[in-house]
Amino acid sequence: QVQLVESGGGLVQPGGSLRLSCGVSGSIFSIYAMGWHRQAPGKQRELVAQITIGGSTNYADSVKGRFTISRDNANSTLYLQMNSLKPEDTADYYCYAAPYRGLNTWGQGTLVTVSS
């Protein structure tokens, strides 16, 4: 099993930056890809960014050029650097780990609020 613990959410003004972190422990060898989803109030959960074991990344069109997903293998941590934040980026952000087989593991979520 894999365990995920997120941190880094908070309140930021429009145009500001935040970095989310997701600490990973457990059966790390079983992970094929990791990423971030978000869910805004009254909306469905959506993919924000993903990175595979080979380093390939993909982003939602709405965050391309503003968000960057990365990982620190030595410290077993996944990051999401968010720049030029907009009010519409306000949401609960969830880290996930996708195994080669089986269901995804999800973190507990961290709230990002973009407001002046």
N, C-alpha and C positions, 0 to 999 in steps of 0.2 A: 504493500500500500504506500501511497504518497500522501504527505501532509503539506499543506500550503498555508502560509501566514502572510497576509498583506499589511502594508503600512504606507504612510505618506499622504493620505488624503487630507483635505482641509478646505478652508475658505481662501479664495484668491480673487483678485480683481481681474476684470477683462484685460487681456493682453499679457497677463502674468504667466508664470511657469510653476509647475509642480513635478516632482518625480515620485512615482509609485514604485514600491519594492514588494517582491513576493519571495519569501524564503521557502526553500524546498527541502524536504527531508523524506527519508524512507527509501522506497525502491526506485531510485532515480534512473537506474539502468532501463527501466520499463517504459520510459517516456519517449515518445516520438516527437511531440511538439508541445509548445507552451504558448500561452497568449493571454490576452485581456479581452473581456467582454464588458459591456456597460448596460445599465438599465436606468432610464430616466423615468420619473413619475408618469404613470399612465401609458407607458410605451413598452414595446417588447424588448427583450434583451438582444443586443446586437454585437457582432464581432468588431473589435477596435483594431487589434493587431495580433499577429501570430509569428512565431519563429520556430523553425523545425530543428531537429537534431543536426541537420547539415548546414544550418545557418540561413536558410531561405526565409525571407520575410514577406508578409503581405499585410496591407492596411486597408481600412475602410476609406472610401473616397473622401469622406468628410474630415479625415484627420491627416491625410497625406501631406507631407511637407511641414507639418506642425508637430507630430508625435513621432517618437523613435523608440522601438522596442530593442532591448539588448539583454544579454545574460552574462553573468560572471560565474563561470563554471567552478572556479576555485572556491568561491564562497556560496555556491549553490543558490544563487539569487537571480531572479528575473526582474528587469526594470522596465518602466514605461516613462520616458521623458516627455512631458507635455508642455509645449511652448505655444505662445500666442493663443491662450485659452479664450474661449468664447462662452457666453451664457448658455448656449445650447450644448456645451460639453458637460453641464451639470448632470450628474448621475451617480449611482452606485457602481463602482468599478470592481470587477471580479477577475481574479487570476484563475487560470485553469491549466491543468496538465492532461494531455491526451496520450494515452498509452498505445502501444502497438496493437494490443487487444483489450477489449473491455470498454467500460464507461469512463468518461472524463472525471477527474477529481477537481473540485472547486474550492476556492478560498471563501472566507466569510464575508468578503466585500469591504470596500472602503469608500466613504462618501467624498466626492469632489463637488464643491459648490463654487461656481464662478459668478460673482456678483459684485457690484459696486456699492 
